[in-house]
């Protein structure tokens, strides 16, 4: 009888209180949260030739004086575009000319905000005065503050005062989803970079006919060549993609164009023309109202 009871009398194993069971779900959530904080715009890794070199550090809004290190974020998270302040020192006569141009462009320019057109025209004239763009009369402007479901790129003939092309244009994957909210000049950010560009030469790339772009705003888009930011066509930048997915797809920072329009647009802008990618955080030395006024008084839109 005693032998049968002996197992019950054996000492119980000691349970250590120094180590508690690991709560795996909590660790996973902490890791995911930390990864999200650290990733930012750099969450998108480079798969192609559109981002290849070292970049810059991060800057929070409001945009500081040193914009060379900016990852600027739009202050308003909605589909309503941010109101833009009038360009300072712009002569009233030139402001009236821009308003008249806006009216003359007709229904195709209805979605082009007057404030965006004003900035584009001022930059075009200031760049012409300094000899930084060589193709007179051609101005391309994209309002990247509009959602990607809207046609937000216009190619204008300023001398004839007409719209040459009106199309969709995609923004970078790092900039946001339906609406671009983050803008960066950083290598491998996959973000759209705001600012004035000069169109350069064409080449045949993985997307077919493409046109290189020179960024003319230091700290805002000056890494365009190193990031391989170019005009090119893409299936994800057309209306059929919107019908299937509810919005355009994303580039690695390039202003990608609809497959049925990209060749005509690339040929129309030509080499040496002015392109503005406009957005709410843009600060540019080319928004010089006084210089634009002098250039227009001397040469008009030429």
N, C-alpha and C positions, 0 to 999 in steps of 0.2 A: 504493500500500500504506500509505504514511504517512497519507494522507487518511482511510483507513478506520479507522485506530487513533486518530485525534484525539479523538473523543468520549470514549473511555476515559480520555484524559489530562486532561480538563477537571476543574477543582477541584470537590470535593464541597461541597454546601451545608452551612454551619455550623449545628450543632444547639445551640440555647441551653439551658444548664442552669439558667437562672434561673427558669423557669416549668415546673412539672410538670403533667401532665394532671390535670384535676379529677376526683376520685373521687366521682362523683355519688351512688352508694348511701350512702356515708358521710355526705355532707351531708344527704341526705334523712332518715337515721336521727337525726342530731343535731337537725334541725329538729323532727321529730316528738317526740323526747324533751323538748326545751325547751317545746314547746307543751303537752305533758301536764303538765309541772311548773307552768306558769303558769296553766293553766286552772282546776283544782280544781273547786269547785262551780259556778263561773261559766261552765263549758263549755256550759251550756244557755242559749241565748238566749231572750228573751221573745218569744212569738208572740201573746199575748193580753193580757187585762186583769188577770192575776194577779200581775204584777210591773212596776212603773212608775217608781219613784223611786230616789234615791240611797241607798246602804246603808252598811255598817260594815266594819271590818277583820277580819283573820283571827286566831284564837286557837287554839293547839294544846292538846291534853289534857296534863296534867290541867287541868280548868276552873279558871281563876283567879278572884280575887274580883270583878274587873270583867267580868261576863258580857255587858255591852252590846255587845261586839264579837266574840261567839263564833261560830265554826264548829266545834262540838264533834263529836268523832269517838268512836264506841264503841270501847272498848279491846279487845274480843274479836271476832274475825272468824269467827263460826260461827253456826249456826242456834239454838244454845242460848241462851236469854235470860240476861241478866246478873242475878245475885242482887242484890236491893235491901235495903239496911239498914233496920231498923225506924225509924219516925219517932221522934225523940227527944222526951222530955217528955210522951209520950202516957200519960194515966192508964190503969192496968191495966183499969179497968172499961170504958172506951171500947174498948180493944183487944179485950176479950171481946165487946162488942156488935158490933164489925165481924166477928169470927169467926163469931158467931151469924148475922149477916146473910148471910155467905157461904154458910153451910150452908142457910139458908132459901131462897136464890135457886134452888137446885135444879140439875138436870143442865145446863141451858143456861149456867150460870156455872162449869161445871167447868174450862173453859180460862182463866178469869179468875184470875190468881194473887192469893193473899191479900195479898201485899205491895203489889201494884198497887191493889187495892181499898182497902186501908188508906190509902194516899196520897191516893186520890181522895176518900175520905170525910173525911179530915182537911182537905184543901183546901176541900171543899164547906162544911164547918162553919165554918172560919176566914173564908171569903168571906161566908157568911151573917151572921156576927157583925159584920163590917164593912159590911154592906149593899151589897156589890159584886155580888151576884146576887139576883134578885128572884123567881125561880120556886122555891118550896120543894118538896122531895121528889123532884125529878127530877135525876138525875145520869147523864151520859154519860161513858164512859171507854173509851179506846182504848189498848191495849198495843202501841205501835209498835216494841217490841223483838222481837215475834214476826214470823215470816216472813209475807209477804203472802198465802200460800196458806192461812193459817188465818183463821177468823172472829175478829177481834181487836177488834171494837167492841161494846160493850154499852150499852144505854140502860136505866136502872134506875128503878123506882118504889121509893124508900126507905121510904115510909110503909107501902105494901102489901107490901114486901119481895118483889118479883118482877121478872123480866126482861121489859121491854116489847119490846125488839128485840135481836137478836144477828146481826151481819152482817160481811161483809168490809169493809175500808176500804183505799184505796190511799194510798201515800206519794208524796212528791215525787221527780221524776226525779233531782234533785241529791243525794238522800239515799242512793242505792244501788239495788241490783237486787232480788233476792228478799228480802233483809233490809235495812232501813234502818240505815245506820251513821253518816251525817253529818246533823247537824241545825243549822239556821241561821235567824236572824232577818233576814238580809240581803236587801235588795231584789235581785231577779233571780237569786237563788241557786238557785231551783227546789227548795229543800230544805224538808222538813217542819220546822216549829218546835215544839218541845216546850213544855209548860206548860199553865196553866189559862186557859180562855177563857170569856167570857160570850156566849151566843147573842144575836143581834140580830134585826133585821127581815128579812123575805123580799123577794125581787124575782124577776122573770122574766129570766134571762140566757141566754147561748148554750147552757147546759146545762139549760135549763128552770127549774123552781122551785129557788131557791137561798136559803141563809140566811147572812147576814153574821156574822162572828165578831170579837169584841173580845179582843185578847190582854191578859191581866192580869199577866203577868210581865215587868217591864222588862228589856230586853236579851235575853230568851228568845223572846218572841213578840209584842212590842209593836208591830211593824210589820204586824200582820195586816191591818188595814184598808188600808194603803197598798199591800200586796202583793196585795190582793183574794183573801185566803185565806177561802174560804167552804165551807159544806156544799153539795154538789151531786151529782147523779147522773152516771154515766159508763159507757159500754159496757165500758171496760177494767177496771172494778171489780167485775165479777160472776163467778160460777162458770163460765159458758161461756167466758170469756176464759182462765181458768185451764186448762180442758180443752184449749184450742187451743194455748196458749203456755207452759204449765207454771208460770205465776205471773201476778199481776195486772200491768196496765200502770201507767203513772205519770201523776201530775198535775204541775202547776207549783208544788206546795206545799200544795194543798188536800187535806183529808181527803175524798176522793171516794168515793161510795157506790154500791152495786149499782143498776142501773136499775129492778129490780123492787121495791126497798125504799126508795129515797131519799125519795119523797114522804111515806110514812108516818113515817119517822124524822124528817124535817124538821118535820113537823107535831107529832109527839109531844114533841120537846124544847122546842118553843115558843120564846118570846122571854124572855130574862133567866135562862136555865138555865145550869148549870155543865157544862163539857166539859173533860176532862183528856186531853191527848195525852201519854202516859207514855213515858219512855225512860230509859236508864241514865245519861245525862249531865244530867238535869234537876236544877236547883237553884232552889228557889222559896221566897219568904218566906211563902207560904201553907201550907207544910208545918210549921205551928205546932201542935204537939201540945197545949200548954197551953191555947191559945185554943180549939182544937177541943173540948177537954174541958169548958171553961166553957160553950160554946155548947150542947153536947149535954146537959149537966146542966140547963140552963135551958129548952131548947126541944125536945130530942130531935132527930129528923130533920126537923122543920118548918123 
